[in-house]
Amino acid sequence: MAHLEIQSRVREGVKILDLSGKLTVGGASNLREMVSAETAAGSLQQILNLKEVDYIDSTGLGTMVICYMSVQKAGGALKLVNLNRRNLELVLLTKLSTVFQIFNEEQEAINSFFPDREIKHFDILTFVQQQKDGGA
């Protein structure tokens, strides 16, 4: 059975959910419940840190979209940070990069919630080039 662990923390008033494991049929409902609970508790600025997620299946992707929609419906925003190459390719392939704001660094994702801060948007082409050059 697939296992997904979720740790919750707050940085600068932004709720960060650190996911680790596989975001699949087995763990997707845990993520949905967690995001719903955080949203209900008033956390409308949420980030999914996917650094330790090694695999996402179609159920996991669908769950991420459901979470995004529920937070947005409540007047908030859900953003993604630290996708590995495979997961980033999956998000690009499914065109979900047009739905989610994606960031390479946690601080950049946090800054995006503050309109007065300068944010460095995630540049997919630069990321792909760095991957080819053996970086990141």
N, CA, C and O atoms as a GROMACS GRO file, in nm:
protein
  544
    1MET      N    1   0.085  -0.119   0.000
    1MET     CA    2   0.000   0.000   0.000
    1MET      C    3   0.089   0.125   0.000
    1MET      O    4   0.187   0.134   0.074
    2ALA      N    5   0.054   0.217  -0.083
    2ALA     CA    6   0.131   0.342  -0.095
    2ALA      C    7   0.120   0.422   0.033
    2ALA      O    8   0.016   0.422   0.099
    3HIS      N    9   0.228   0.489   0.067
    3HIS     CA   10   0.228   0.565   0.191
    3HIS      C   11   0.272   0.709   0.165
    3HIS      O   12   0.374   0.734   0.101
    4LEU      N   13   0.193   0.802   0.216
    4LEU     CA   14   0.225   0.943   0.204
    4LEU      C   15   0.226   1.004   0.343
    4LEU      O   16   0.130   0.992   0.418
    5GLU      N   17   0.336   1.068   0.376
    5GLU     CA   18   0.344   1.138   0.504
    5GLU      C   19   0.332   1.287   0.479
    5GLU      O   20   0.386   1.340   0.382
    6ILE      N   21   0.260   1.354   0.569
    6ILE     CA   22   0.240   1.498   0.556
    6ILE      C   23   0.275   1.566   0.687
    6ILE      O   24   0.218   1.534   0.792
    7GLN      N   25   0.369   1.658   0.681
    7GLN     CA   26   0.404   1.740   0.797
    7GLN      C   27   0.356   1.882   0.768
    7GLN      O   28   0.367   1.931   0.656
    8SER      N   29   0.304   1.946   0.870
    8SER     CA   30   0.252   2.081   0.852
    8SER      C   31   0.335   2.179   0.934
    8SER      O   32   0.369   2.152   1.049
    9ARG      N   33   0.366   2.293   0.874
    9ARG     CA   34   0.438   2.398   0.946
    9ARG      C   35   0.398   2.533   0.889
    9ARG      O   36   0.335   2.541   0.784
   10VAL      N   37   0.434   2.640   0.961
   10VAL     CA   38   0.399   2.774   0.917
   10VAL      C   39   0.526   2.857   0.905
   10VAL      O   40   0.611   2.855   0.993
   11ARG      N   41   0.537   2.931   0.795
   11ARG     CA   42   0.646   3.028   0.776
   11ARG      C   43   0.584   3.158   0.730
   11ARG      O   44   0.517   3.163   0.627
   12GLU      N   45   0.606   3.263   0.804
   12GLU     CA   46   0.555   3.397   0.770
   12GLU      C   47   0.404   3.395   0.746
   12GLU      O   48   0.355   3.466   0.658
   13GLY      N   49   0.333   3.316   0.823
   13GLY     CA   50   0.188   3.310   0.812
   13GLY      C   51   0.137   3.221   0.700
   13GLY      O   52   0.016   3.208   0.680
   14VAL      N   53   0.228   3.158   0.626
   14VAL     CA   54   0.190   3.070   0.516
   14VAL      C   55   0.201   2.926   0.564
   14VAL      O   56   0.302   2.885   0.621
   15LYS      N   57   0.096   2.848   0.540
   15LYS     CA   58   0.094   2.708   0.580
   15LYS      C   59   0.169   2.626   0.475
   15LYS      O   60   0.135   2.631   0.356
   16ILE      N   61   0.270   2.552   0.518
   16ILE     CA   62   0.348   2.468   0.427
   16ILE      C   63   0.323   2.323   0.464
   16ILE      O   64   0.342   2.282   0.579
   17LEU      N   65   0.282   2.246   0.365
   17LEU     CA   66   0.262   2.104   0.386
   17LEU      C   67   0.376   2.030   0.318
   17LEU      O   68   0.388   2.030   0.195
   18ASP      N   69   0.460   1.969   0.400
   18ASP     CA   70   0.574   1.892   0.349
   18ASP      C   71   0.528   1.750   0.324
   18ASP      O   72   0.495   1.676   0.417
   19LEU      N   73   0.525   1.712   0.198
   19LEU     CA   74   0.482   1.578   0.161
   19LEU      C   75   0.603   1.490   0.137
   19LEU      O   76   0.704   1.535   0.081
   20SER      N   77   0.594   1.365   0.178
   20SER     CA   78   0.702   1.271   0.145
   20SER      C   79   0.641   1.134   0.118
   20SER      O   80   0.546   1.091   0.183
   21GLY      N   81   0.699   1.068   0.021
   21GLY     CA   82   0.651   0.936  -0.020
   21GLY      C   83   0.590   0.942  -0.158
   21GLY      O   84   0.639   1.012  -0.247
   22LYS      N   85   0.482   0.868  -0.175
   22LYS     CA   86   0.415   0.861  -0.303
   22LYS      C   87   0.277   0.924  -0.292
   22LYS      O   88   0.200   0.893  -0.201
   23LEU      N   89   0.246   1.015  -0.386
   23LEU     CA   90   0.114   1.078  -0.390
   23LEU      C   91   0.030   0.997  -0.489
   23LEU      O   92   0.020   1.029  -0.607
   24THR      N   93  -0.030   0.890  -0.436
   24THR     CA   94  -0.104   0.796  -0.519
   24THR      C   95  -0.239   0.766  -0.454
   24THR      O   96  -0.277   0.829  -0.354
   25VAL      N   97  -0.311   0.670  -0.511
   25VAL     CA   98  -0.443   0.631  -0.461
   25VAL      C   99  -0.443   0.615  -0.309
   25VAL      O  100  -0.535   0.661  -0.242
   26GLY      N  101  -0.341   0.551  -0.255
   26GLY     CA  102  -0.336   0.524  -0.111
   26GLY      C  103  -0.326   0.647  -0.022
   26GLY      O  104  -0.382   0.649   0.088
   27GLY      N  105  -0.254   0.750  -0.067
   27GLY     CA  106  -0.232   0.865   0.020
   27GLY      C  107  -0.304   0.991  -0.019
   27GLY      O  108  -0.302   1.090   0.055
   28ALA      N  109  -0.368   0.990  -0.136
   28ALA     CA  110  -0.431   1.111  -0.187
   28ALA      C  111  -0.541   1.164  -0.096
   28ALA      O  112  -0.556   1.285  -0.079
   29SER      N  113  -0.619   1.073  -0.037
   29SER     CA  114  -0.728   1.119   0.049
   29SER      C  115  -0.673   1.188   0.174
   29SER      O  116  -0.736   1.280   0.226
   30ASN      N  117  -0.557   1.143   0.222
   30ASN     CA  118  -0.494   1.209   0.338
   30ASN      C  119  -0.463   1.355   0.305
   30ASN      O  120  -0.486   1.444   0.387
   31LEU      N  121  -0.411   1.378   0.185
   31LEU     CA  122  -0.377   1.514   0.143
   31LEU      C  123  -0.504   1.598   0.134
   31LEU      O  124  -0.506   1.712   0.182
   32ARG      N  125  -0.607   1.544   0.075
   32ARG     CA  126  -0.732   1.618   0.060
   32ARG      C  127  -0.789   1.655   0.197
   32ARG      O  128  -0.834   1.768   0.218
   33GLU      N  129  -0.788   1.560   0.290
   33GLU     CA  130  -0.838   1.586   0.426
   33GLU      C  131  -0.757   1.693   0.496
   33GLU      O  132  -0.812   1.781   0.562
   34MET      N  133  -0.625   1.686   0.481
   34MET     CA  134  -0.535   1.782   0.546
   34MET      C  135  -0.558   1.922   0.491
   34MET      O  136  -0.570   2.017   0.569
   35VAL      N  137  -0.563   1.936   0.359
   35VAL     CA  138  -0.584   2.068   0.298
   35VAL      C  139  -0.722   2.122   0.338
   35VAL      O  140  -0.735   2.241   0.367
   36SER      N  141  -0.822   2.038   0.339
   36SER     CA  142  -0.956   2.081   0.380
   36SER      C  143  -0.957   2.129   0.523
   36SER      O  144  -1.018   2.232   0.555
   37ALA      N  145  -0.890   2.055   0.611
   37ALA     CA  146  -0.884   2.093   0.752
   37ALA      C  147  -0.810   2.226   0.770
   37ALA      O  148  -0.854   2.311   0.847
   38GLU      N  149  -0.699   2.243   0.698
   38GLU     CA  150  -0.622   2.368   0.708
   38GLU      C  151  -0.704   2.486   0.656
   38GLU      O  152  -0.704   2.593   0.715
   39THR      N  153  -0.775   2.464   0.546
   39THR     CA  154  -0.858   2.569   0.487
   39THR      C  155  -0.971   2.606   0.583
   39THR      O  156  -0.999   2.724   0.605
   40ALA      N  157  -1.036   2.504   0.640
   40ALA     CA  158  -1.145   2.527   0.736
   40ALA      C  159  -1.096   2.602   0.859
   40ALA      O  160  -1.171   2.679   0.920
   41ALA      N  161  -0.968   2.579   0.895
   41ALA     CA  162  -0.910   2.646   1.012
   41ALA      C  163  -0.863   2.788   0.979
   41ALA      O  164  -0.812   2.859   1.066
   42GLY      N  165  -0.880   2.829   0.853
   42GLY     CA  166  -0.847   2.966   0.815
   42GLY      C  167  -0.713   2.984   0.746
   42GLY      O  168  -0.673   3.096   0.718
   43SER      N  169  -0.644   2.874   0.718
   43SER     CA  170  -0.517   2.884   0.644
   43SER      C  171  -0.549   2.891   0.495
   43SER      O  172  -0.571   2.788   0.431
   44LEU      N  173  -0.550   3.013   0.441
   44LEU     CA  174  -0.587   3.029   0.300
   44LEU      C  175  -0.465   3.046   0.210
   44LEU      O  176  -0.479   3.054   0.088
   45GLN      N  177  -0.347   3.052   0.269
   45GLN     CA  178  -0.223   3.059   0.192
   45GLN      C  179  -0.147   2.930   0.219
   45GLN      O  180  -0.089   2.913   0.326
   46GLN      N  181  -0.149   2.839   0.121
   46GLN     CA  182  -0.089   2.708   0.141
   46GLN      C  183   0.009   2.675   0.030
   46GLN      O  184  -0.009   2.712  -0.086
   47ILE      N  185   0.113   2.604   0.070
   47ILE     CA  186   0.215   2.558  -0.025
   47ILE      C  187   0.232   2.408  -0.006
   47ILE      O  188   0.244   2.359   0.106
   48LEU      N  189   0.232   2.336  -0.117
   48LEU     CA  190   0.266   2.194  -0.112
   48LEU      C  191   0.413   2.181  -0.148
   48LEU      O  192   0.454   2.210  -0.261
   49ASN      N  193   0.492   2.136  -0.050
   49ASN     CA  194   0.634   2.113  -0.073
   49ASN      C  195   0.649   1.968  -0.118
   49ASN      O  196   0.631   1.875  -0.039
   50LEU      N  197   0.682   1.950  -0.245
   50LEU     CA  198   0.687   1.817  -0.305
   50LEU      C  199   0.830   1.762  -0.315
   50LEU      O  200   0.855   1.668  -0.391
   51LYS      N  201   0.921   1.820  -0.239
   51LYS     CA  202   1.062   1.782  -0.248
   51LYS      C  203   1.084   1.632  -0.224
   51LYS      O  204   1.166   1.569  -0.291
   52GLU      N  205   1.011   1.576  -0.128
   52GLU     CA  206   1.031   1.434  -0.092
   52GLU      C  207   0.928   1.341  -0.156
   52GLU      O  208   0.915   1.225  -0.116
   53VAL      N  209   0.853   1.392  -0.254
   53VAL     CA  210   0.755   1.308  -0.324
   53VAL      C  211   0.823   1.249  -0.446
   53VAL      O  212   0.861   1.321  -0.539
   54ASP      N  213   0.838   1.117  -0.445
   54ASP     CA  214   0.911   1.056  -0.556
   54ASP      C  215   0.819   1.007  -0.667
   54ASP      O  216   0.866   0.973  -0.776
   55TYR      N  217   0.688   1.004  -0.641
   55TYR     CA  218   0.598   0.954  -0.745
   55TYR      C  219   0.459   1.012  -0.727
   55TYR      O  220   0.407   1.018  -0.615
   56ILE      N  221   0.398   1.056  -0.836
   56ILE     CA  222   0.261   1.106  -0.836
   56ILE      C  223   0.187   1.032  -0.946
   56ILE      O  224   0.232   1.029  -1.061
   57ASP      N  225   0.071   0.972  -0.913
   57ASP     CA  226  -0.008   0.907  -1.017
   57ASP      C  227  -0.127   0.997  -1.053
   57ASP      O  228  -0.138   1.109  -1.003
   58SER      N  229  -0.215   0.947  -1.139
   58SER     CA  230  -0.328   1.030  -1.186
   58SER      C  231  -0.421   1.068  -1.071
   58SER      O  232  -0.477   1.178  -1.071
   59THR      N  233  -0.438   0.979  -0.973
   59THR     CA  234  -0.521   1.011  -0.857
   59THR      C  235  -0.456   1.123  -0.777
   59THR      O  236  -0.524   1.214  -0.729
   60GLY      N  237  -0.324   1.117  -0.762
   60GLY     CA  238  -0.251   1.222  -0.691
   60GLY      C  239  -0.264   1.356  -0.759
   60GLY      O  240  -0.286   1.459  -0.694
   61LEU      N  241  -0.252   1.356  -0.893
   61LEU     CA  242  -0.267   1.480  -0.970
   61LEU      C  243  -0.408   1.536  -0.952
   61LEU      O  244  -0.426   1.656  -0.929
   62GLY      N  245  -0.506   1.448  -0.963
   62GLY     CA  246  -0.646   1.490  -0.948
   62GLY      C  247  -0.670   1.549  -0.810
   62GLY      O  248  -0.742   1.648  -0.796
   63THR      N  249  -0.611   1.487  -0.709
   63THR     CA  250  -0.625   1.535  -0.572
   63THR      C  251  -0.563   1.673  -0.556
   63THR      O  252  -0.619   1.759  -0.488
   64MET      N  253  -0.447   1.694  -0.617
   64MET     CA  254  -0.384   1.826  -0.611
   64MET      C  255  -0.475   1.933  -0.671
   64MET      O  256  -0.485   2.043  -0.618
   65VAL      N  257  -0.542   1.899  -0.782
   65VAL     CA  258  -0.633   1.994  -0.846
   65VAL      C  259  -0.754   2.019  -0.756
   65VAL      O  260  -0.797   2.134  -0.741
   66ILE      N  261  -0.809   1.915  -0.696
   66ILE     CA  262  -0.923   1.929  -0.604
   66ILE      C  263  -0.884   2.019  -0.486
   66ILE      O  264  -0.960   2.107  -0.446
   67CYS      N  265  -0.765   1.997  -0.432
   67CYS     CA  266  -0.716   2.080  -0.320
   67CYS      C  267  -0.702   2.226  -0.364
   67CYS      O  268  -0.743   2.317  -0.293
   68TYR      N  269  -0.645   2.245  -0.482
   68TYR     CA  270  -0.628   2.379  -0.536
   68TYR      C  271  -0.763   2.450  -0.547
   68TYR      O  272  -0.778   2.564  -0.504
   69MET      N  273  -0.862   2.379  -0.603
   69MET     CA  274  -0.994   2.438  -0.623
   69MET      C  275  -1.062   2.470  -0.490
   69MET      O  276  -1.126   2.574  -0.477
   70SER      N  277  -1.048   2.382  -0.391
   70SER     CA  278  -1.116   2.406  -0.263
   70SER      C  279  -1.055   2.524  -0.190
   70SER      O  280  -1.127   2.602  -0.127
   71VAL      N  281  -0.922   2.539  -0.196
   71VAL     CA  282  -0.857   2.654  -0.132
   71VAL      C  283  -0.897   2.782  -0.205
   71VAL      O  284  -0.925   2.884  -0.142
   72GLN      N  285  -0.898   2.776  -0.336
   72GLN     CA  286  -0.934   2.894  -0.417
   72GLN      C  287  -1.079   2.935  -0.391
   72GLN      O  288  -1.110   3.054  -0.382
   73LYS      N  289  -1.166   2.837  -0.379
   73LYS     CA  290  -1.308   2.863  -0.354
   73LYS      C  291  -1.326   2.936  -0.219
   73LYS      O  292  -1.417   3.016  -0.204
   74ALA      N  293  -1.238   2.906  -0.125
   74ALA     CA  294  -1.243   2.969   0.008
   74ALA      C  295  -1.178   3.108   0.006
   74ALA      O  296  -1.176   3.177   0.108
   75GLY      N  297  -1.124   3.147  -0.111
   75GLY     CA  298  -1.062   3.279  -0.123
   75GLY      C  299  -0.912   3.278  -0.104
   75GLY      O  300  -0.850   3.383  -0.086
   76GLY      N  301  -0.853   3.160  -0.108
   76GLY     CA  302  -0.709   3.149  -0.087
   76GLY      C  303  -0.635   3.102  -0.210
   76GLY      O  304  -0.686   3.109  -0.322
   77ALA      N  305  -0.513   3.052  -0.188
   77ALA     CA  306  -0.431   3.003  -0.298
   77ALA      C  307  -0.345   2.887  -0.249
   77ALA      O  308  -0.300   2.883  -0.135
   78LEU      N  309  -0.324   2.793  -0.340
   78LEU     CA  310  -0.240   2.676  -0.314
   78LEU      C  311  -0.132   2.675  -0.422
   78LEU      O  312  -0.163   2.679  -0.541
   79LYS      N  313  -0.006   2.670  -0.379
   79LYS     CA  314   0.106   2.675  -0.475
   79LYS      C  315   0.197   2.555  -0.453
   79LYS      O  316   0.194   2.491  -0.348
   80LEU      N  317   0.279   2.527  -0.554
   80LEU     CA  318   0.368   2.411  -0.549
   80LEU      C  319   0.514   2.455  -0.544
   80LEU      O  320   0.551   2.555  -0.605
   81VAL      N  321   0.595   2.380  -0.471
   81VAL     CA  322   0.738   2.408  -0.466
   81VAL      C  323   0.816   2.277  -0.463
   81VAL      O  324   0.768   2.175  -0.415
   82ASN      N  325   0.937   2.283  -0.516
   82ASN     CA  326   1.033   2.172  -0.511
   82ASN      C  327   0.987   2.045  -0.581
   82ASN      O  328   0.994   1.936  -0.523
   83LEU      N  329   0.940   2.057  -0.704
   83LEU     CA  330   0.905   1.937  -0.780
   83LEU      C  331   1.032   1.877  -0.838
   83LEU      O  332   1.119   1.949  -0.888
   84ASN      N  333   1.044   1.745  -0.831
   84ASN     CA  334   1.158   1.683  -0.896
   84ASN      C  335   1.132   1.681  -1.047
   84ASN      O  336   1.024   1.717  -1.092
   85ARG      N  337   1.230   1.640  -1.121
   85ARG     CA  338   1.219   1.649  -1.267
   85ARG      C  339   1.101   1.567  -1.322
   85ARG      O  340   1.027   1.615  -1.408
   86ARG      N  341   1.085   1.446  -1.272
   86ARG     CA  342   0.977   1.360  -1.321
   86ARG      C  343   0.841   1.422  -1.292
   86ARG      O  344   0.754   1.426  -1.379
   87ASN      N  345   0.822   1.471  -1.170
   87ASN     CA  346   0.693   1.530  -1.132
   87ASN      C  347   0.667   1.660  -1.208
   87ASN      O  348   0.553   1.690  -1.243
   88LEU      N  349   0.774   1.736  -1.232
   88LEU     CA  350   0.758   1.859  -1.309
   88LEU      C  351   0.716   1.826  -1.453
   88LEU      O  352   0.629   1.892  -1.509
   89GLU      N  353   0.779   1.725  -1.511
   89GLU     CA  354   0.743   1.684  -1.646
   89GLU      C  355   0.597   1.638  -1.653
   89GLU      O  356   0.527   1.666  -1.750
   90LEU      N  357   0.553   1.569  -1.549
   90LEU     CA  358   0.415   1.523  -1.541
   90LEU      C  359   0.319   1.643  -1.537
   90LEU      O  360   0.218   1.644  -1.606
   91VAL      N  361   0.352   1.744  -1.456
   91VAL     CA  362   0.268   1.864  -1.444
   91VAL      C  363   0.265   1.940  -1.578
   91VAL      O  364   0.161   1.992  -1.618
   92LEU      N  365   0.380   1.945  -1.646
   92LEU     CA  366   0.384   2.012  -1.778
   92LEU      C  367   0.305   1.934  -1.882
   92LEU      O  368   0.228   1.991  -1.959
   93LEU      N  369   0.323   1.804  -1.883
   93LEU     CA  370   0.257   1.717  -1.980
   93LEU      C  371   0.104   1.725  -1.968
   93LEU      O  372   0.034   1.724  -2.069
   94THR      N  373   0.056   1.734  -1.846
   94THR     CA  374  -0.089   1.737  -1.821
   94THR      C  375  -0.143   1.880  -1.826
   94THR      O  376  -0.261   1.903  -1.800
   95LYS      N  377  -0.057   1.975  -1.860
   95LYS     CA  378  -0.094   2.117  -1.870
   95LYS      C  379  -0.135   2.178  -1.736
   95LYS      O  380  -0.195   2.286  -1.733
   96LEU      N  381  -0.104   2.110  -1.626
   96LEU     CA  382  -0.140   2.165  -1.496
   96LEU      C  383  -0.048   2.280  -1.456
   96LEU      O  384  -0.074   2.350  -1.358
   97SER      N  385   0.058   2.300  -1.534
   97SER     CA  386   0.146   2.416  -1.510
   97SER      C  387   0.071   2.545  -1.541
   97SER      O  388   0.115   2.653  -1.501
   98THR      N  389  -0.042   2.535  -1.613
   98THR     CA  390  -0.123   2.654  -1.638
   98THR      C  391  -0.220   2.680  -1.523
   98THR      O  392  -0.279   2.788  -1.515
   99VAL      N  393  -0.236   2.582  -1.435
   99VAL     CA  394  -0.324   2.595  -1.320
   99VAL      C  395  -0.244   2.638  -1.197
   99VAL      O  396  -0.278   2.737  -1.131
  100PHE      N  397  -0.139   2.566  -1.168
  100PHE     CA  398  -0.061   2.589  -1.047
  100PHE      C  399   0.050   2.691  -1.068
  100PHE      O  400   0.110   2.699  -1.175
  101GLN      N  401   0.076   2.769  -0.964
  101GLN     CA  402   0.198   2.850  -0.963
  101GLN      C  403   0.304   2.757  -0.905
  101GLN      O  404   0.286   2.698  -0.799
  102ILE      N  405   0.416   2.746  -0.977
  102ILE     CA  406   0.522   2.652  -0.938
  102ILE      C  407   0.649   2.732  -0.906
  102ILE      O  408   0.686   2.824  -0.979
  103PHE      N  409   0.713   2.695  -0.796
  103PHE     CA  410   0.834   2.764  -0.754
  103PHE      C  411   0.945   2.664  -0.728
  103PHE      O  412   0.920   2.549  -0.692
  104ASN      N  413   1.067   2.712  -0.747
  104ASN     CA  414   1.186   2.629  -0.726
  104ASN      C  415   1.233   2.635  -0.582
  104ASN      O  416   1.292   2.540  -0.532
  105GLU      N  417   1.206   2.748  -0.515
  105GLU     CA  418   1.253   2.768  -0.378
  105GLU      C  419   1.136   2.806  -0.289
  105GLU      O  420   1.047   2.880  -0.330
  106GLU      N  421   1.138   2.754  -0.169
  106GLU     CA  422   1.031   2.779  -0.073
  106GLU      C  423   1.012   2.928  -0.046
  106GLU      O  424   0.899   2.976  -0.039
  107GLN      N  425   1.122   3.002  -0.030
  107GLN     CA  426   1.110   3.144   0.000
  107GLN      C  427   1.040   3.219  -0.113
  107GLN      O  428   0.962   3.311  -0.089
  108GLU      N  429   1.068   3.180  -0.237
  108GLU     CA  430   1.003   3.244  -0.352
  108GLU      C  431   0.852   3.218  -0.348
  108GLU      O  432   0.772   3.306  -0.378
  109ALA      N  433   0.814   3.096  -0.312
  109ALA     CA  434   0.672   3.061  -0.302
  109ALA      C  435   0.605   3.144  -0.193
  109ALA      O  436   0.494   3.194  -0.212
  110ILE      N  437   0.672   3.159  -0.080
  110ILE     CA  438   0.619   3.241   0.030
  110ILE      C  439   0.606   3.386  -0.015
  110ILE      O  440   0.504   3.450   0.008
  111ASN      N  441   0.710   3.438  -0.079
  111ASN     CA  442   0.709   3.577  -0.126
  111ASN      C  443   0.592   3.603  -0.220
  111ASN      O  444   0.539   3.714  -0.224
  112SER      N  445   0.551   3.502  -0.294
  112SER     CA  446   0.443   3.521  -0.392
  112SER      C  447   0.310   3.557  -0.327
  112SER      O  448   0.220   3.608  -0.394
  113PHE      N  449   0.298   3.531  -0.197
  113PHE     CA  450   0.176   3.568  -0.125
  113PHE      C  451   0.177   3.714  -0.080
  113PHE      O  452   0.076   3.766  -0.033
  114PHE      N  453   0.292   3.779  -0.096
  114PHE     CA  454   0.306   3.918  -0.052
  114PHE      C  455   0.330   4.006  -0.174
  114PHE      O  456   0.441   4.008  -0.228
  115PRO      N  457   0.228   4.080  -0.218
  115PRO     CA  458   0.236   4.158  -0.343
  115PRO      C  459   0.350   4.260  -0.346
  115PRO      O  460   0.397   4.296  -0.454
  116ASP      N  461   0.395   4.306  -0.231
  116ASP     CA  462   0.500   4.408  -0.229
  116ASP      C  463   0.640   4.348  -0.243
  116ASP      O  464   0.737   4.422  -0.256
  117ARG      N  465   0.651   4.218  -0.239
  117ARG     CA  466   0.782   4.153  -0.252
  117ARG      C  467   0.810   4.119  -0.397
  117ARG      O  468   0.720   4.085  -0.474
  118GLU      N  469   0.936   4.130  -0.431
  118GLU     CA  470   0.975   4.092  -0.566
  118GLU      C  471   0.982   3.939  -0.572
  118GLU      O  472   1.043   3.876  -0.486
  119ILE      N  473   0.921   3.883  -0.674
  119ILE     CA  474   0.928   3.737  -0.686
  119ILE      C  475   0.994   3.696  -0.816
  119ILE      O  476   0.977   3.757  -0.922
  120LYS      N  477   1.070   3.591  -0.801
  120LYS     CA  478   1.137   3.533  -0.917
  120LYS      C  479   1.050   3.417  -0.962
  120LYS      O  480   1.044   3.314  -0.896
  121HIS      N  481   0.983   3.436  -1.074
  121HIS     CA  482   0.895   3.329  -1.123
  121HIS      C  483   0.977   3.211  -1.171
  121HIS      O  484   1.088   3.226  -1.223
  122PHE      N  485   0.920   3.094  -1.154
  122PHE     CA  486   0.985   2.971  -1.195
  122PHE      C  487   0.995   2.969  -1.347
  122PHE      O  488   0.895   2.980  -1.417
  123ASP      N  489   1.115   2.955  -1.396
  123ASP     CA  490   1.138   2.952  -1.539
  123ASP      C  491   1.162   2.808  -1.582
  123ASP      O  492   1.269   2.751  -1.557
  124ILE      N  493   1.063   2.750  -1.645
  124ILE     CA  494   1.069   2.609  -1.682
  124ILE      C  495   1.186   2.581  -1.777
  124ILE      O  496   1.255   2.481  -1.761
  125LEU      N  497   1.207   2.670  -1.874
  125LEU     CA  498   1.316   2.647  -1.969
  125LEU      C  499   1.452   2.646  -1.901
  125LEU      O  500   1.537   2.563  -1.932
  126THR      N  501   1.473   2.739  -1.808
  126THR     CA  502   1.600   2.744  -1.734
  126THR      C  503   1.617   2.616  -1.652
  126THR      O  504   1.726   2.560  -1.647
  127PHE      N  505   1.509   2.572  -1.589
  127PHE     CA  506   1.514   2.451  -1.507
  127PHE      C  507   1.555   2.331  -1.592
  127PHE      O  508   1.642   2.253  -1.553
  128VAL      N  509   1.491   2.316  -1.709
  128VAL     CA  510   1.521   2.203  -1.798
  128VAL      C  511   1.666   2.210  -1.842
  128VAL      O  512   1.734   2.107  -1.849
  129GLN      N  513   1.714   2.330  -1.874
  129GLN     CA  514   1.854   2.346  -1.917
  129GLN      C  515   1.950   2.307  -1.803
  129GLN      O  516   2.051   2.241  -1.826
  130GLN      N  517   1.918   2.348  -1.681
  130GLN     CA  518   2.001   2.312  -1.566
  130GLN      C  519   2.004   2.161  -1.548
  130GLN      O  520   2.108   2.105  -1.515
  131GLN      N  521   1.890   2.096  -1.569
  131GLN     CA  522   1.884   1.950  -1.557
  131GLN      C  523   1.975   1.884  -1.659
  131GLN      O  524   2.046   1.789  -1.628
  132LYS      N  525   1.973   1.935  -1.783
  132LYS     CA  526   2.056   1.879  -1.889
  132LYS      C  527   2.204   1.902  -1.859
  132LYS      O  528   2.288   1.818  -1.891
  133ASP      N  529   2.236   2.017  -1.798
  133ASP     CA  530   2.374   2.049  -1.766
  133ASP      C  531   2.424   1.979  -1.640
  133ASP      O  532   2.540   1.995  -1.600
  134GLY      N  533   2.335   1.901  -1.578
  134GLY     CA  534   2.375   1.825  -1.460
  134GLY      C  535   2.357   1.902  -1.330
  134GLY      O  536   2.399   1.856  -1.224
  135GLY      N  537   2.295   2.020  -1.336
  135GLY     CA  538   2.269   2.096  -1.214
  135GLY      C  539   2.146   2.044  -1.145
  135GLY      O  540   2.090   1.942  -1.184
  136ALA      N  541   2.103   2.115  -1.039
  136ALA     CA  542   1.983   2.084  -0.959
  136ALA      C  543   1.959   1.937  -0.942
  136ALA      O  544   1.863   1.897  -0.877
   0.00000   0.00000   0.00000
